[in-house]
Amino acid sequence: MTSSISLDSAKPARGHAIARVLENRLPYLIIAPAILILLLVGLFPLIYSLVVSFQHVTMTENDRSFVGLMNYAELFRDARLWEALGHTAIITVIALPLELLIGFLMAQLFIDRMLGRQVFVALLVLPTVISPIVAGATWRLMFDVRFGPVGEILSFFAGEPVRILWTVNPSFVYPAIIICEVWQWSPFMFLLLLAALSNVDQSQLEAAELDGASYFRVLRAIVLPSIAPVIAVACLIRGLDLVRIFDIIWALTEGGPGSMTETISLYTYVQGFSQFETSYTAAIAFLVIALLTVITTVVLKRMELAR
Amino acid sequence: MADVRLSGVHKYYGNVHAVRGVDLTIKDGEFAVLVGPSGCGKSTLLRTIAGLEDPDQGTIAIGGAVVNDLRPRERNIAMVFQNYALYPYLTVKENIAFGLRARKTPEIEIRKRVSEAAEMLGIGGLLDRHPRQLSGGQRQRVAIGRAIVRKAELFLFDEPLSNLDAQLRDEMRTEIKRLHHEITTTMIYVTHDQVEAMTLADRIVLLREGKIEQQGAPLELFERPQTGFVAGFLGSPSINLIPAKLVATADGISAAFENGGTLDLPRSRAAALREAIGRPILLGIRPQHFSRASGAPLREGVISYAAIADLIQPTGTRTFTTIKIGGVDAIAELQAHDVESHGERIELAVDLNRAVLIDPASGQVIN
């Protein structure tokens, strides 16, 4: 009698327990397939190339024996690699502040409600949605010495024919790349900063106006501190993208003249797919990963501190 | 120090006519309170005076000079905002000094004025903190400090106490009143709270739907409202409005209610009301004009009224009792122990000398 009672009462309890386990684990079960695929396409290649970077694999040689840190030691002797890193740094250091400044000025222009604002904003953001390789190809045409409108316009203002080989002349290749890059990505900064600026507390701005503060004082004391987190994130995103810059340069100069505009991504590509130094390329990739991780960690730390 | 003169001020927001022709003069050193229900245009009017909104029509003069074309910063105005609008990334000291630095005041003068203001407001110990480290009341003090160091000609307050809890609000109200006694600058204060308006104002400007309904000293508005709206807006609990009809009786005029009951109106008012005989009215009796009848002979114009106490709401000092007059619920404000239990039969004395008679059609008070 007593046992039958205990059985009866145990049954619903067990069902309840299963339901509770399901309830707790269900989210994990649901995302499990996606996580698996991500690990497969993300983590596996990463680990595989880490392994390869300690071997000596090239196109002609499929020797899988481990060579220790040989590839990594080679990195420090490779002058072309460090030049490529230098080129990357030059482009990042010039283009990033330019994009930030232009984006900020554009956002300031559009912060006030005006007729057709949405249309203008949509038009201005168009460059960002174009594929970078297309942007590069388009600017190559724009810069073309015979057919390009850039030379035509410059000639008009100069009053005499101006013939600049933008993608070949060593003095103009960097300006060409940076113009194209800034043209494409300033709107991205513009969009983020516009959103940030419209969130600045209106009554603080009004209080500052009544206090008689100048534009720059308001900018320094109220606007910039309040949009600083957005600026930091925007710079981080664009900065990482700039360090990996490839398409625009590939379309404009292919790293030339010589290796003058060869960035780290281009050099890695050349090593991997024209020299077929598979293991060495993997080592370069890990150098870049290490560099970016350090930069990202430092920036995020500083953002935390500022908060 | 300056007077403020508005003439024919209109303000539209798209199709909304927020301010509909306001003429208003606020004297030098006066504490004027703009009060009214939400959406009456009081904040818009204040922002127009500050220059944060441009009037679509009309002129605004401060200290005799028309300021329509001056930017807010050129009007020498200080303003305290509802959400305080402190600069979050500056310390309290920097917040208070901000306006002075912006106007290139010498550093010695800045230090002197900041410490004066901090002392006056009791925030001396908070000067190195940031706004987020302060309580609501402290933020409010900093906002006021930021306004007073400027020594502006005119102070504007936009619902400054509405974000504070009740006790703090009472405290800050007293402080603002004291502040006005100490610095005697012209102040314009916006609120929807009639207690704030009554207690702070030298002059109340009661707004309704973008127009001035009535303006004057607090007690003048309270005791001699010109419209039913003013009578109903001021006073807590609100005035009792009882539908009735004026009828002539053998020795004067009475208010006859829909349920058949009547109340005799004071003889002193008979002459003035003769014209309105036969017309429907709203009889306005303030809760404060009821008292427990003592049995002593009643003054002229005070009548006795027997009622059954329905709901009883003691507040400690006074007790509000719901009774029926002319079939309608009315609230009587009595002494704390005048009524003890629900259903109790009480003999009341009603002072009809101060009753307000309102024409229900026009909303105007019948004098």
Interface residues (C-beta under 8 A of the other chain):
Chain A: D201 S203 Q204 E206 A207 A208 E209 L210 D211 G212 A213 S214 R217 A221 I222 P225 S226
Chain B: A50 L52 R71 P72 R73 I77 A78 M79 F81 Q82 N83 A85 L86 Y87 P88 Y89 L90 E94 F98 G99 R101 A102 R103 R146 R150
